[in-house]
Amino acid sequence: MAGVDISETAIWKAKKYFLDMDFFCDDIERLGKYSEYKNIMFSELT
């Protein structure tokens, strides 16, 4: 399981609370490079 966010601060905070997950700072336009994941969920997408 992994998380992707454009905000470096959000990634930093998430890594503190969820030590067993991978987090990446990236843009939704480059989402294709995470194709090994079976599910992708979005929050606050505008």
PDB file of N, CA, C and O in Angstrom:
ATOM      1  N   MET A   1       0.842  -1.165   0.000  1.00  0.00           N
ATOM      2  CA  MET A   1       0.000   0.000   0.000  1.00  0.00           C
ATOM      3  C   MET A   1       0.892   1.234   0.000  1.00  0.00           C
ATOM      4  O   MET A   1       1.958   1.252   0.616  1.00  0.00           O
ATOM      5  N   ALA A   2       0.436   2.256  -0.700  1.00  0.00           N
ATOM      6  CA  ALA A   2       1.236   3.473  -0.803  1.00  0.00           C
ATOM      7  C   ALA A   2       0.335   4.687  -0.873  1.00  0.00           C
ATOM      8  O   ALA A   2      -0.857   4.581  -1.162  1.00  0.00           O
ATOM      9  N   GLY A   3       0.915   5.833  -0.609  1.00  0.00           N
ATOM     10  CA  GLY A   3       0.204   7.097  -0.723  1.00  0.00           C
ATOM     11  C   GLY A   3       0.986   8.058  -1.592  1.00  0.00           C
ATOM     12  O   GLY A   3       2.217   8.085  -1.562  1.00  0.00           O
ATOM     13  N   VAL A   4       0.257   8.848  -2.365  1.00  0.00           N
ATOM     14  CA  VAL A   4       0.876   9.841  -3.237  1.00  0.00           C
ATOM     15  C   VAL A   4       0.182  11.175  -2.989  1.00  0.00           C
ATOM     16  O   VAL A   4      -1.045  11.240  -2.926  1.00  0.00           O
ATOM     17  N   ASP A   5       0.960  12.223  -2.849  1.00  0.00           N
ATOM     18  CA  ASP A   5       0.397  13.557  -2.652  1.00  0.00           C
ATOM     19  C   ASP A   5       1.343  14.569  -3.266  1.00  0.00           C
ATOM     20  O   ASP A   5       2.550  14.338  -3.335  1.00  0.00           O
ATOM     21  N   ILE A   6       0.807  15.673  -3.706  1.00  0.00           N
ATOM     22  CA  ILE A   6       1.641  16.721  -4.284  1.00  0.00           C
ATOM     23  C   ILE A   6       2.355  17.527  -3.198  1.00  0.00           C
ATOM     24  O   ILE A   6       3.345  18.205  -3.471  1.00  0.00           O
ATOM     25  N   SER A   7       1.848  17.450  -1.971  1.00  0.00           N
ATOM     26  CA  SER A   7       2.396  18.219  -0.857  1.00  0.00           C
ATOM     27  C   SER A   7       3.491  17.451  -0.114  1.00  0.00           C
ATOM     28  O   SER A   7       3.244  16.369   0.419  1.00  0.00           O
ATOM     29  N   GLU A   8       4.679  18.007  -0.082  1.00  0.00           N
ATOM     30  CA  GLU A   8       5.772  17.379   0.667  1.00  0.00           C
ATOM     31  C   GLU A   8       5.455  17.335   2.158  1.00  0.00           C
ATOM     32  O   GLU A   8       5.845  16.394   2.849  1.00  0.00           O
ATOM     33  N   THR A   9       4.753  18.342   2.653  1.00  0.00           N
ATOM     34  CA  THR A   9       4.373  18.370   4.067  1.00  0.00           C
ATOM     35  C   THR A   9       3.413  17.233   4.391  1.00  0.00           C
ATOM     36  O   THR A   9       3.559  16.573   5.420  1.00  0.00           O
ATOM     37  N   ALA A  10       2.437  16.998   3.527  1.00  0.00           N
ATOM     38  CA  ALA A  10       1.489  15.901   3.743  1.00  0.00           C
ATOM     39  C   ALA A  10       2.206  14.557   3.747  1.00  0.00           C
ATOM     40  O   ALA A  10       1.885  13.694   4.563  1.00  0.00           O
ATOM     41  N   ILE A  11       3.155  14.368   2.865  1.00  0.00           N
ATOM     42  CA  ILE A  11       3.917  13.118   2.808  1.00  0.00           C
ATOM     43  C   ILE A  11       4.737  12.955   4.075  1.00  0.00           C
ATOM     44  O   ILE A  11       4.785  11.864   4.643  1.00  0.00           O
ATOM     45  N   TRP A  12       5.373  14.004   4.520  1.00  0.00           N
ATOM     46  CA  TRP A  12       6.185  13.957   5.745  1.00  0.00           C
ATOM     47  C   TRP A  12       5.330  13.562   6.941  1.00  0.00           C
ATOM     48  O   TRP A  12       5.728  12.714   7.739  1.00  0.00           O
ATOM     49  N   LYS A  13       4.146  14.180   7.068  1.00  0.00           N
ATOM     50  CA  LYS A  13       3.250  13.858   8.182  1.00  0.00           C
ATOM     51  C   LYS A  13       2.754  12.420   8.100  1.00  0.00           C
ATOM     52  O   LYS A  13       2.704  11.728   9.117  1.00  0.00           O
ATOM     53  N   ALA A  14       2.393  11.968   6.925  1.00  0.00           N
ATOM     54  CA  ALA A  14       1.891  10.602   6.758  1.00  0.00           C
ATOM     55  C   ALA A  14       2.950   9.570   7.121  1.00  0.00           C
ATOM     56  O   ALA A  14       2.639   8.552   7.739  1.00  0.00           O
ATOM     57  N   LYS A  15       4.188   9.825   6.745  1.00  0.00           N
ATOM     58  CA  LYS A  15       5.275   8.891   7.061  1.00  0.00           C
ATOM     59  C   LYS A  15       5.483   8.747   8.563  1.00  0.00           C
ATOM     60  O   LYS A  15       5.921   7.693   9.025  1.00  0.00           O
ATOM     61  N   LYS A  16       5.174   9.791   9.332  1.00  0.00           N
ATOM     62  CA  LYS A  16       5.311   9.728  10.789  1.00  0.00           C
ATOM     63  C   LYS A  16       4.287   8.786  11.417  1.00  0.00           C
ATOM     64  O   LYS A  16       4.578   8.125  12.414  1.00  0.00           O
ATOM     65  N   TYR A  17       3.092   8.723  10.837  1.00  0.00           N
ATOM     66  CA  TYR A  17       1.997   7.952  11.432  1.00  0.00           C
ATOM     67  C   TYR A  17       1.828   6.551  10.846  1.00  0.00           C
ATOM     68  O   TYR A  17       1.300   5.663  11.517  1.00  0.00           O
ATOM     69  N   PHE A  18       2.258   6.346   9.630  1.00  0.00           N
ATOM     70  CA  PHE A  18       2.072   5.066   8.952  1.00  0.00           C
ATOM     71  C   PHE A  18       3.426   4.535   8.497  1.00  0.00           C
ATOM     72  O   PHE A  18       3.793   4.651   7.328  1.00  0.00           O
ATOM     73  N   LEU A  19       4.153   3.958   9.429  1.00  0.00           N
ATOM     74  CA  LEU A  19       5.535   3.536   9.182  1.00  0.00           C
ATOM     75  C   LEU A  19       5.652   2.382   8.195  1.00  0.00           C
ATOM     76  O   LEU A  19       6.693   2.217   7.559  1.00  0.00           O
ATOM     77  N   ASP A  20       4.590   1.578   8.056  1.00  0.00           N
ATOM     78  CA  ASP A  20       4.663   0.402   7.186  1.00  0.00           C
ATOM     79  C   ASP A  20       4.175   0.681   5.761  1.00  0.00           C
ATOM     80  O   ASP A  20       4.033  -0.250   4.968  1.00  0.00           O
ATOM     81  N   MET A  21       3.921   1.932   5.433  1.00  0.00           N
ATOM     82  CA  MET A  21       3.463   2.288   4.089  1.00  0.00           C
ATOM     83  C   MET A  21       4.530   3.097   3.356  1.00  0.00           C
ATOM     84  O   MET A  21       5.393   3.728   3.966  1.00  0.00           O
ATOM     85  N   ASP A  22       4.443   3.056   2.041  1.00  0.00           N
ATOM     86  CA  ASP A  22       5.309   3.877   1.196  1.00  0.00           C
ATOM     87  C   ASP A  22       4.547   5.138   0.798  1.00  0.00           C
ATOM     88  O   ASP A  22       3.354   5.076   0.503  1.00  0.00           O
ATOM     89  N   PHE A  23       5.222   6.262   0.791  1.00  0.00           N
ATOM     90  CA  PHE A  23       4.613   7.520   0.383  1.00  0.00           C
ATOM     91  C   PHE A  23       5.519   8.213  -0.618  1.00  0.00           C
ATOM     92  O   PHE A  23       6.744   8.194  -0.491  1.00  0.00           O
ATOM     93  N   PHE A  24       4.896   8.826  -1.616  1.00  0.00           N
ATOM     94  CA  PHE A  24       5.636   9.496  -2.673  1.00  0.00           C
ATOM     95  C   PHE A  24       5.062  10.885  -2.896  1.00  0.00           C
ATOM     96  O   PHE A  24       3.843  11.060  -2.904  1.00  0.00           O
ATOM     97  N   CYS A  25       5.912  11.853  -3.073  1.00  0.00           N
ATOM     98  CA  CYS A  25       5.491  13.199  -3.427  1.00  0.00           C
ATOM     99  C   CYS A  25       5.516  13.279  -4.950  1.00  0.00           C
ATOM    100  O   CYS A  25       6.573  13.190  -5.574  1.00  0.00           O
ATOM    101  N   ASP A  26       4.326  13.449  -5.536  1.00  0.00           N
ATOM    102  CA  ASP A  26       4.245  13.438  -6.991  1.00  0.00           C
ATOM    103  C   ASP A  26       2.968  14.141  -7.434  1.00  0.00           C
ATOM    104  O   ASP A  26       2.127  14.495  -6.607  1.00  0.00           O
ATOM    105  N   ASP A  27       2.830  14.337  -8.718  1.00  0.00           N
ATOM    106  CA  ASP A  27       1.689  15.006  -9.321  1.00  0.00           C
ATOM    107  C   ASP A  27       0.781  13.968  -9.977  1.00  0.00           C
ATOM    108  O   ASP A  27       1.265  12.945 -10.460  1.00  0.00           O
ATOM    109  N   ILE A  28      -0.512  14.213  -9.999  1.00  0.00           N
ATOM    110  CA  ILE A  28      -1.470  13.276 -10.576  1.00  0.00           C
ATOM    111  C   ILE A  28      -1.201  13.030 -12.064  1.00  0.00           C
ATOM    112  O   ILE A  28      -1.576  11.983 -12.592  1.00  0.00           O
ATOM    113  N   GLU A  29      -0.568  13.965 -12.732  1.00  0.00           N
ATOM    114  CA  GLU A  29      -0.269  13.792 -14.149  1.00  0.00           C
ATOM    115  C   GLU A  29       0.743  12.675 -14.390  1.00  0.00           C
ATOM    116  O   GLU A  29       0.862  12.190 -15.515  1.00  0.00           O
ATOM    117  N   ARG A  30       1.463  12.265 -13.372  1.00  0.00           N
ATOM    118  CA  ARG A  30       2.444  11.179 -13.508  1.00  0.00           C
ATOM    119  C   ARG A  30       1.968   9.911 -12.784  1.00  0.00           C
ATOM    120  O   ARG A  30       2.782   9.088 -12.367  1.00  0.00           O
ATOM    121  N   LEU A  31       0.665   9.765 -12.642  1.00  0.00           N
ATOM    122  CA  LEU A  31       0.085   8.650 -11.910  1.00  0.00           C
ATOM    123  C   LEU A  31       0.390   7.294 -12.557  1.00  0.00           C
ATOM    124  O   LEU A  31       0.414   6.276 -11.866  1.00  0.00           O
ATOM    125  N   GLY A  32       0.619   7.272 -13.849  1.00  0.00           N
ATOM    126  CA  GLY A  32       0.890   6.032 -14.562  1.00  0.00           C
ATOM    127  C   GLY A  32       2.089   5.261 -14.041  1.00  0.00           C
ATOM    128  O   GLY A  32       2.152   4.043 -14.208  1.00  0.00           O
ATOM    129  N   LYS A  33       3.029   5.931 -13.422  1.00  0.00           N
ATOM    130  CA  LYS A  33       4.210   5.224 -12.921  1.00  0.00           C
ATOM    131  C   LYS A  33       3.916   4.404 -11.670  1.00  0.00           C
ATOM    132  O   LYS A  33       4.799   3.708 -11.169  1.00  0.00           O
ATOM    133  N   TYR A  34       2.685   4.477 -11.157  1.00  0.00           N
ATOM    134  CA  TYR A  34       2.277   3.677  -9.998  1.00  0.00           C
ATOM    135  C   TYR A  34       1.325   2.559 -10.418  1.00  0.00           C
ATOM    136  O   TYR A  34       0.481   2.133  -9.629  1.00  0.00           O
ATOM    137  N   SER A  35       1.455   2.088 -11.639  1.00  0.00           N
ATOM    138  CA  SER A  35       0.527   1.097 -12.192  1.00  0.00           C
ATOM    139  C   SER A  35       0.618  -0.271 -11.527  1.00  0.00           C
ATOM    140  O   SER A  35      -0.253  -1.112 -11.753  1.00  0.00           O
ATOM    141  N   GLU A  36       1.638  -0.521 -10.717  1.00  0.00           N
ATOM    142  CA  GLU A  36       1.726  -1.818 -10.039  1.00  0.00           C
ATOM    143  C   GLU A  36       0.698  -1.949  -8.919  1.00  0.00           C
ATOM    144  O   GLU A  36       0.475  -3.049  -8.412  1.00  0.00           O
ATOM    145  N   TYR A  37       0.073  -0.846  -8.530  1.00  0.00           N
ATOM    146  CA  TYR A  37      -0.949  -0.880  -7.482  1.00  0.00           C
ATOM    147  C   TYR A  37      -2.307  -1.196  -8.100  1.00  0.00           C
ATOM    148  O   TYR A  37      -2.643  -0.691  -9.172  1.00  0.00           O
ATOM    149  N   LYS A  38      -3.082  -2.030  -7.419  1.00  0.00           N
ATOM    150  CA  LYS A  38      -4.372  -2.473  -7.949  1.00  0.00           C
ATOM    151  C   LYS A  38      -5.482  -1.445  -7.762  1.00  0.00           C
ATOM    152  O   LYS A  38      -6.420  -1.402  -8.558  1.00  0.00           O
ATOM    153  N   ASN A  39      -5.392  -0.631  -6.745  1.00  0.00           N
ATOM    154  CA  ASN A  39      -6.420   0.369  -6.459  1.00  0.00           C
ATOM    155  C   ASN A  39      -5.782   1.730  -6.249  1.00  0.00           C
ATOM    156  O   ASN A  39      -4.712   1.856  -5.652  1.00  0.00           O
ATOM    157  N   ILE A  40      -6.461   2.736  -6.750  1.00  0.00           N
ATOM    158  CA  ILE A  40      -6.019   4.109  -6.549  1.00  0.00           C
ATOM    159  C   ILE A  40      -7.232   4.913  -6.099  1.00  0.00           C
ATOM    160  O   ILE A  40      -8.263   4.918  -6.772  1.00  0.00           O
ATOM    161  N   MET A  41      -7.110   5.590  -4.964  1.00  0.00           N
ATOM    162  CA  MET A  41      -8.206   6.406  -4.443  1.00  0.00           C
ATOM    163  C   MET A  41      -7.742   7.854  -4.363  1.00  0.00           C
ATOM    164  O   MET A  41      -6.569   8.135  -4.116  1.00  0.00           O
ATOM    165  N   PHE A  42      -8.675   8.758  -4.575  1.00  0.00           N
ATOM    166  CA  PHE A  42      -8.368  10.184  -4.573  1.00  0.00           C
ATOM    167  C   PHE A  42      -9.153  10.889  -3.478  1.00  0.00           C
ATOM    168  O   PHE A  42     -10.301  10.540  -3.205  1.00  0.00           O
ATOM    169  N   SER A  43      -8.540  11.867  -2.860  1.00  0.00           N
ATOM    170  CA  SER A  43      -9.195  12.684  -1.850  1.00  0.00           C
ATOM    171  C   SER A  43      -8.933  14.147  -2.175  1.00  0.00           C
ATOM    172  O   SER A  43      -7.807  14.525  -2.500  1.00  0.00           O
ATOM    173  N   GLU A  44      -9.956  14.954  -2.088  1.00  0.00           N
ATOM    174  CA  GLU A  44      -9.838  16.394  -2.317  1.00  0.00           C
ATOM    175  C   GLU A  44      -9.291  16.735  -3.697  1.00  0.00           C
ATOM    176  O   GLU A  44      -8.480  17.651  -3.835  1.00  0.00           O
ATOM    177  N   LEU A  45      -9.721  16.019  -4.699  1.00  0.00           N
ATOM    178  CA  LEU A  45      -9.304  16.282  -6.074  1.00  0.00           C
ATOM    179  C   LEU A  45     -10.181  17.389  -6.640  1.00  0.00           C
ATOM    180  O   LEU A  45     -11.404  17.260  -6.685  1.00  0.00           O
ATOM    181  N   THR A  46      -9.555  18.476  -7.071  1.00  0.00           N
ATOM    182  CA  THR A  46     -10.342  19.591  -7.612  1.00  0.00           C
ATOM    183  C   THR A  46      -9.922  19.922  -9.021  1.00  0.00           C
ATOM    184  O   THR A  46     -10.478  20.834  -9.632  1.00  0.00           O
TER     185      THR A  46
END
